C-alpha cells in the first residue's frame, strides 16, 4: 500500500493539496516516464512546494504509488449486475479500456511496468490486478462459463494489455464485443475465404 503522510487530512485545504499532487504526479508520469518524473515538477504542476510533497510522501516512489493507487481504484468498474455474462463483461472491460486508453492512467502504467520490481509499485499494481480479476470471477462464477474461467480472464485482459501496452493500438467497442463472444464460444467459426475470393466447398 502507498504511504501517505497526511497529519491534517481532515482539513479541506490539505486534502485539496494532496489531491492536486496525486493528479499532477499521474500526468507527469504519463508525459515524462518514471525516471524523468521529478518531485519539483510535480510540486510546480500542483502549484505547491517540494516541502508539501515530503510532508505527505517519503519519496518519489511512494508518491507515484499513491497516485497510481487512487487512479486504479477510480477506474475499477462496479459490481456485476447479473443481467447476463456478456453484458457484465462488456461493462467491466469497457470501463477498464476507457480508463487505460482515454486518461493519463494508461501511459502512467506503461511507464512504471519496467519498475514493478520496486516493492511499493508492485504492491499497488498487484492489488489492482487482483481486484479486477476478482470482479471478473464474480461475473463467471455459477454460470455455464465458470469452467476454465481463469484462462477466459487471461484472454480478455490479455487483449487489453497486449493491444494497449505492447502494441500501442487503440481498442474499440467492436474489439471488446468480438473478444467476449469468442471467449464465451458464442461466435460460430467462419469458413476461410480462399485467395480467389470464392468460399471453399
TITI-521905 format. One line per 5 residues: number of its first residue (from 1); for each residue x, y, z of C-alpha. Coordinates in nm, 3 decimals. Example, Ala and Ser with C-alpha at 12.3 -4.5 7.8 and 13.67 -1.06 7.14 Angstrom:
<drenlos>
1	1.230:-0.450:0.780; 1.367:-0.106:0.714
</drenlos>
This chain:
<drenlos>
1	0.000:0.000:0.000; 0.118:0.353:-0.070; 0.228:0.558:0.227; 0.060:0.895:0.274; 0.189:1.127:0.543
6	-0.116:1.345:0.598; -0.120:1.463:0.955; -0.403:1.706:0.888; -0.609:1.501:0.647; -0.935:1.635:0.787
11	-0.863:1.990:0.677; -1.017:2.066:0.337; -0.720:2.266:0.211; -0.476:1.988:0.297; -0.694:1.734:0.119
16	-0.710:1.956:-0.190; -0.329:1.986:-0.195; -0.291:1.608:-0.168; -0.541:1.553:-0.448; -0.364:1.807:-0.669
21	-0.032:1.634:-0.606; -0.170:1.292:-0.698; -0.326:1.423:-1.019; -0.008:1.612:-1.110; 0.203:1.302:-1.046
26	-0.008:1.089:-1.278; 0.019:1.348:-1.556; 0.395:1.389:-1.512; 0.442:1.014:-1.512; 0.231:0.972:-1.826
31	0.411:1.252:-2.009; 0.772:1.203:-1.897; 0.809:0.848:-1.768; 0.925:0.719:-1.432; 1.289:0.831:-1.437
36	1.213:1.185:-1.552; 0.923:1.244:-1.314; 1.067:1.486:-1.059; 0.927:1.596:-0.724; 0.996:1.959:-0.818
41	0.797:1.927:-1.142; 0.506:1.760:-0.963; 0.502:2.034:-0.700; 0.511:2.306:-0.963; 0.230:2.143:-1.159
46	0.020:2.117:-0.842; 0.104:2.482:-0.756; 0.266:2.392:-0.428; 0.613:2.328:-0.288; 0.850:2.033:-0.261
51	0.813:2.061:0.114; 0.440:1.998:0.075; 0.521:1.677:-0.110; 0.763:1.548:0.152; 0.520:1.624:0.432
56	0.287:1.371:0.272; 0.511:1.115:0.099; 0.850:0.981:0.200; 0.992:0.976:-0.157; 0.909:0.972:-0.527
61	0.825:0.602:-0.526; 0.565:0.646:-0.251; 0.417:0.948:-0.432; 0.387:0.760:-0.761; 0.243:0.454:-0.589
66	-0.024:0.667:-0.419; -0.115:0.837:-0.747; -0.148:0.502:-0.925; -0.343:0.351:-0.638; -0.602:0.629:-0.645
71	-0.635:0.629:-1.024; -0.667:0.250:-1.043; -0.930:0.247:-0.768; -1.132:0.511:-0.954; -1.104:0.308:-1.275
76	-1.246:-0.009:-1.122; -1.589:-0.090:-1.269; -1.884:-0.151:-1.041; -2.005:-0.493:-0.930; -2.171:-0.719:-1.189
81	-2.541:-0.653:-1.246; -2.617:-1.017:-1.323; -2.813:-0.925:-1.633; -2.602:-1.154:-1.849; -2.242:-1.270:-1.850
86	-2.177:-1.095:-2.181; -2.324:-0.764:-2.063; -2.137:-0.770:-1.733; -1.811:-0.843:-1.916; -1.887:-0.566:-2.164
91	-1.929:-0.309:-1.886; -1.622:-0.431:-1.697; -1.390:-0.433:-1.997; -1.523:-0.106:-2.140; -1.459:0.072:-1.809
96	-1.106:-0.067:-1.797; -1.033:0.028:-2.157; -1.172:0.379:-2.112; -0.950:0.438:-1.808; -0.636:0.299:-1.972
101	-0.698:0.449:-2.313; -0.853:0.789:-2.253; -0.691:0.910:-1.929; -0.326:0.952:-1.822; -0.354:0.625:-1.629
106	-0.268:0.405:-1.927; 0.056:0.585:-2.010; 0.141:0.603:-1.639; 0.109:0.225:-1.608; 0.321:0.177:-1.919
111	0.585:0.398:-1.757; 0.602:0.203:-1.430; 0.585:-0.154:-1.561; 0.965:-0.171:-1.612; 1.000:-0.062:-1.248
116	0.749:-0.301:-1.095; 1.034:-0.466:-0.906; 1.011:-0.178:-0.661; 0.804:-0.316:-0.370; 0.578:-0.013:-0.334
121	0.484:-0.012:-0.702; 0.449:-0.389:-0.723; 0.206:-0.390:-0.430; -0.019:-0.130:-0.594; -0.019:-0.297:-0.936
126	-0.077:-0.644:-0.789; -0.363:-0.518:-0.571; -0.534:-0.353:-0.868; -0.490:-0.661:-1.087; -0.630:-0.892:-0.822
131	-0.929:-0.663:-0.773; -1.001:-0.663:-1.145; -0.969:-1.041:-1.167; -1.191:-1.086:-0.861; -1.465:-0.885:-1.028
136	-1.439:-1.097:-1.340; -1.453:-1.415:-1.133; -1.778:-1.286:-0.983; -1.913:-1.250:-1.336; -1.821:-1.606:-1.436
141	-1.897:-1.794:-1.115; -2.214:-2.007:-1.105; -2.264:-1.969:-1.482; -2.209:-2.216:-1.768; -1.881:-2.029:-1.834
146	-1.727:-2.095:-1.493; -1.512:-2.378:-1.632; -1.161:-2.255:-1.714; -1.259:-1.905:-1.604; -0.901:-1.809:-1.516
151	-0.798:-1.874:-1.875; -1.103:-1.686:-2.003; -1.000:-1.391:-1.783; -0.643:-1.410:-1.914; -0.767:-1.400:-2.271
156	-0.994:-1.100:-2.216; -0.748:-0.895:-2.012; -0.468:-1.007:-2.242; -0.641:-0.832:-2.531; -0.630:-0.505:-2.337
161	-0.277:-0.537:-2.204; -0.125:-0.657:-2.531; -0.303:-0.408:-2.755; -0.251:-0.103:-2.534; 0.077:-0.166:-2.353
166	0.272:-0.374:-2.606; 0.142:-0.272:-2.948; 0.008:0.073:-2.862; -0.310:0.009:-3.063; -0.645:0.153:-2.959
171	-0.929:-0.082:-2.866; -1.279:-0.024:-2.999; -1.614:-0.134:-2.864; -1.632:-0.379:-3.152; -1.300:-0.533:-3.044
176	-1.437:-0.585:-2.693; -1.758:-0.732:-2.828; -1.575:-0.977:-3.053; -1.339:-1.087:-2.775; -1.627:-1.151:-2.536
181	-1.823:-1.361:-2.779; -1.519:-1.560:-2.886; -1.421:-1.633:-2.526; -1.777:-1.733:-2.442; -1.794:-1.954:-2.750
186	-2.092:-1.766:-2.890; -1.946:-1.696:-3.234; -1.954:-1.976:-3.486; -1.625:-2.025:-3.675; -1.633:-1.879:-4.023
191	-1.501:-2.064:-4.326; -1.184:-1.903:-4.457; -1.211:-1.728:-4.791; -0.959:-1.860:-5.047; -0.734:-1.619:-5.233
196	-0.953:-1.627:-5.541; -1.233:-1.475:-5.332; -1.471:-1.771:-5.350; -1.567:-1.965:-5.034; -1.432:-2.316:-5.012
201	-1.656:-2.617:-5.058
</drenlos>
